[in-house]
């Protein structure tokens, strides 16, 4: 990377950071927009959604995925100094952080999970956000949704925390028993590794399409 390119990239990131809404304000801002039906109403949901955009099968225009995520119009991208633009900047920063982190230090990737009242990790909001992003280009995700594909298991630690439109478990009702409870309690630990594995799985076709 040339010195001029590094300088330009650094300047762009600094401008974005200056414009970005702080995360402690982003979540209440999203919740206040609930009647507009943003995809995410919490930071964990937003984080999972953005992770799927980074690690998924196709490159997408920011308009195509940020607008539904935040329940904003495309015109919001054209007006700096607004709460909408500050939220856009915060999302773009998180996207870049995840993308750069997976590219340079994938072992350090850490999803932003919610916590249950007892302190245990609650992976459901993050996974629901990831699954929501999949819906944007579901046909492109088809190879990993095919249970005959040896790589289908990469989605399981995520999908087992998801529910359908009727609030039913996406993968069907779990088996009863202590082993299942233990598995569900600890499945979130596999998410960082499978996100990076999915990014690697899609990379040859994703960037072939982008050319």
C-alpha positions as semicolon CSV with decimal commas, in nm:
position;residue;x (nm);y (nm);z (nm)
1;X;0,000;0,000;0,000
2;X;0,143;0,338;-0,099
3;X;0,203;0,613;0,156
4;X;-0,055;0,831;-0,024
5;X;-0,318;0,554;-0,012
6;X;-0,250;0,487;0,356
7;X;-0,284;0,858;0,431
8;X;-0,614;0,881;0,240
9;X;-0,750;0,569;0,409
10;X;-0,650;0,697;0,753
11;X;-0,810;1,035;0,685
12;X;-1,134;0,869;0,573
13;X;-1,144;0,650;0,884
14;X;-1,079;0,949;1,108
15;X;-1,362;1,146;0,945
16;X;-1,596;0,851;0,985
17;X;-1,501;0,808;1,350
18;X;-1,561;1,177;1,416
19;X;-1,907;1,156;1,260
20;X;-2,007;0,827;1,424
21;X;-2,270;0,799;1,695
22;X;-2,122;0,654;2,017
23;X;-2,232;0,297;2,076
24;X;-2,390;0,381;2,411
25;X;-2,625;0,613;2,220
26;X;-2,676;0,393;1,915
27;X;-2,874;0,124;2,096
28;X;-3,133;0,361;2,251
29;X;-3,154;0,541;1,916
30;X;-3,240;0,210;1,747
31;X;-3,495;0,124;2,015
32;X;-3,662;0,463;1,974
33;X;-3,715;0,376;1,606
34;X;-3,892;0,048;1,677
35;X;-4,211;0,163;1,504
36;X;-4,007;0,201;1,182
37;X;-3,902;-0,166;1,214
38;X;-3,522;-0,150;1,190
39;X;-3,373;-0,497;1,157
40;X;-3,168;-0,437;1,472
41;X;-3,298;-0,295;1,797
42;X;-2,989;-0,383;2,000
43;X;-2,613;-0,373;1,956
44;X;-2,577;-0,754;1,957
45;X;-2,832;-0,784;1,673
46;X;-2,655;-0,511;1,480
47;X;-2,319;-0,679;1,537
48;X;-2,440;-1,016;1,411
49;X;-2,599;-0,856;1,106
50;X;-2,279;-0,671;1,016
51;X;-2,070;-0,984;1,068
52;X;-2,284;-1,169;0,813
53;X;-2,234;-0,886;0,563
54;X;-1,857;-0,910;0,610
55;X;-1,834;-1,290;0,602
56;X;-2,114;-1,362;0,354
57;X;-2,119;-1,486;-0,005
58;X;-2,162;-1,154;-0,191
59;X;-2,041;-0,797;-0,169
60;X;-2,333;-0,557;-0,127
61;X;-2,383;-0,186;-0,169
62;X;-2,400;-0,015;0,175
63;X;-2,741;0,122;0,076
64;X;-2,877;-0,231;0,032
65;X;-2,790;-0,347;0,382
66;X;-2,758;-0,036;0,602
67;X;-3,099;0,108;0,506
68;X;-3,301;-0,191;0,636
69;X;-3,067;-0,236;0,932
70;X;-3,135;0,116;1,061
71;X;-3,477;0,176;0,897
72;X;-3,353;0,480;0,708
73;X;-3,398;0,615;0,355
74;X;-3,112;0,618;0,106
75;X;-3,118;0,997;0,115
76;X;-2,982;0,986;0,473
77;X;-2,640;0,907;0,324
78;X;-2,634;1,249;0,162
79;X;-2,681;1,464;0,472
80;X;-2,400;1,485;0,726
81;X;-2,460;1,615;1,075
82;X;-2,785;1,424;1,131
83;X;-2,853;1,140;1,379
84;X;-2,914;0,911;1,082
85;X;-2,575;0,993;0,931
86;X;-2,409;0,944;1,270
87;X;-2,571;0,599;1,294
88;X;-2,459;0,515;0,940
89;X;-2,103;0,613;1,031
90;X;-2,112;0,398;1,346
91;X;-2,227;0,096;1,144
92;X;-1,963;0,156;0,877
93;X;-1,694;0,173;1,146
94;X;-1,807;-0,158;1,296
95;X;-1,812;-0,314;0,949
96;X;-1,455;-0,199;0,888
97;X;-1,343;-0,315;1,233
98;X;-1,483;-0,665;1,175
99;X;-1,346;-0,684;0,821
100;X;-0,999;-0,564;0,918
101;X;-0,995;-0,785;1,228
102;X;-1,086;-1,100;1,038
103;X;-0,828;-1,018;0,773
104;X;-0,539;-0,951;1,010
105;X;-0,615;-1,131;1,339
106;X;-0,915;-1,364;1,299
107;X;-0,839;-1,540;1,630
108;X;-0,922;-1,214;1,809
109;X;-1,270;-1,174;1,659
110;X;-1,521;-1,135;1,942
111;X;-1,894;-1,104;1,873
112;X;-2,085;-0,854;2,086
113;X;-2,319;-1,082;2,277
114;X;-2,597;-0,997;2,518
115;X;-2,600;-1,138;2,870
116;X;-2,873;-1,326;3,053
117;X;-2,976;-1,215;3,404
118;X;-2,752;-1,487;3,551
119;X;-2,451;-1,356;3,357
120;X;-2,441;-1,632;3,093
121;X;-2,389;-1,534;2,731
122;X;-2,714;-1,491;2,537
123;X;-2,615;-1,554;2,175
124;X;-2,971;-1,531;2,041
125;X;-2,980;-1,158;1,948
126;X;-2,643;-1,177;1,769
127;X;-2,747;-1,489;1,580
128;X;-3,086;-1,342;1,489
129;X;-2,904;-1,041;1,345
130;X;-2,675;-1,268;1,143
131;X;-2,973;-1,465;1,015
132;X;-3,157;-1,144;0,922
133;X;-2,864;-1,037;0,704
134;X;-2,870;-1,377;0,533
135;X;-3,228;-1,308;0,422
136;X;-3,109;-1,018;0,206
137;X;-2,936;-1,258;-0,034
138;X;-3,069;-1,595;0,078
139;X;-3,020;-1,764;-0,260
140;X;-2,648;-1,683;-0,244
141;X;-2,629;-1,858;0,094
142;X;-2,795;-2,172;-0,050
143;X;-2,480;-2,388;-0,067
144;X;-2,428;-2,365;0,310
145;X;-2,799;-2,422;0,375
146;X;-2,781;-2,754;0,187
147;X;-2,754;-3,023;0,455
148;X;-2,569;-3,248;0,210
149;X;-2,288;-2,993;0,190
150;X;-2,000;-3,096;0,415
151;X;-1,967;-2,731;0,520
152;X;-2,329;-2,696;0,631
153;X;-2,216;-2,741;0,991
154;X;-2,055;-2,396;0,982
155;X;-2,401;-2,242;1,017
156;X;-2,524;-2,466;1,297
157;X;-2,378;-2,274;1,597
158;X;-2,567;-1,970;1,464
159;X;-2,892;-2,119;1,333
160;X;-2,958;-2,322;1,647
161;X;-3,009;-1,991;1,830
162;X;-3,255;-1,860;1,569
163;X;-3,633;-1,877;1,545
164;X;-3,873;-1,845;1,253
165;X;-4,157;-1,595;1,206
166;X;-4,372;-1,799;1,446
167;X;-4,098;-1,791;1,713
168;X;-4,031;-2,162;1,662
169;X;-3,670;-2,292;1,668
170;X;-3,534;-2,267;1,315
171;X;-3,372;-2,609;1,337
172;X;-3,671;-2,768;1,510
173;X;-3,729;-2,829;1,880
174;X;-3,411;-2,930;2,065
175;X;-3,391;-3,265;2,238
176;X;-3,464;-3,264;2,606
177;X;-3,187;-3,337;2,850
178;X;-2,882;-3,206;3,029
179;X;-2,647;-3,271;2,736
180;X;-2,857;-3,053;2,505
181;X;-2,874;-2,777;2,765
182;X;-2,497;-2,789;2,805
183;X;-2,444;-2,785;2,429
184;X;-2,673;-2,486;2,381
185;X;-2,508;-2,302;2,668
186;X;-2,163;-2,337;2,512
187;X;-2,237;-2,330;2,137
188;X;-2,164;-1,956;2,122
189;X;-1,796;-2,035;2,178
190;X;-1,779;-2,178;1,824
191;X;-1,918;-1,865;1,657
192;X;-1,591;-1,673;1,609
193;X;-1,428;-1,970;1,437
194;X;-1,722;-2,046;1,208
195;X;-1,756;-1,682;1,102
196;X;-1,394;-1,678;0,987
197;X;-1,437;-2,021;0,824
198;X;-1,740;-1,894;0,633
199;X;-1,548;-1,587;0,519
200;X;-1,276;-1,817;0,383
201;X;-1,537;-2,050;0,226
202;X;-1,705;-1,768;0,033
203;X;-1,392;-1,572;-0,056
204;X;-1,315;-1,735;-0,395
205;X;-1,668;-1,686;-0,530
206;X;-1,740;-1,353;-0,357
207;X;-1,441;-1,178;-0,507
208;X;-1,477;-1,355;-0,841
209;X;-1,827;-1,201;-0,864
210;X;-1,695;-0,859;-0,765
211;X;-1,447;-0,845;-1,055
